[in-house]
Amino acid sequence: MKLERHGVVGGKDDGVIFSKGQPLRKVGRDDIYDALFDEIEKDGWK
């Protein structure tokens, strides 16, 4: 089983989505949850 690492670092109004230690994209505060799970699904986890 291959384990991928995903995460988010948040600020006051936005956050940055990370995968495998690399920043992927900056998103607004209201979109952090959906953006994080979109990236997780792209890596094949459902």
N, C-alpha and C positions, 0 to 999 in steps of 0.2 A: 504494500500500500504506500503510495506516494503522498506525503503531507505537504501542503502548500501553506505558506504563512501570509496572512492578509491582516491589514489593520488600518486604523485611521487616527490621525492627529488632528484635534479640533482647536479652533480659535474662537474668538467672539462671534464672528459672522460666517465662518466657512471652515472647511476641513480639507485635508489632503489624504487621499486613498493610497495605501502602500501595498505592494506585493513583493515578497521575497526581498524585503529591505529597500526596494526602489520606489520612489514616488511615481504614481501613475497619473493622477489628475487632481485638480483642485475643484471642489464642489461647494455649493452654498449649503448653509446650515440645514435647510429643510430637505436637502437631497442626499445627505450623508448616508443614511441607512440604506436607501435603494441603490446608491452607487456602490457601496461596499458589497452588497449581495450580488449585484450585476457582475462585478469583477470575480467574485468567488464562483459564480456559475460559469463564467467564461473559461475557468480552469477545469471545468468538468465535474464540479461538485453540485449535487442537486438535493 
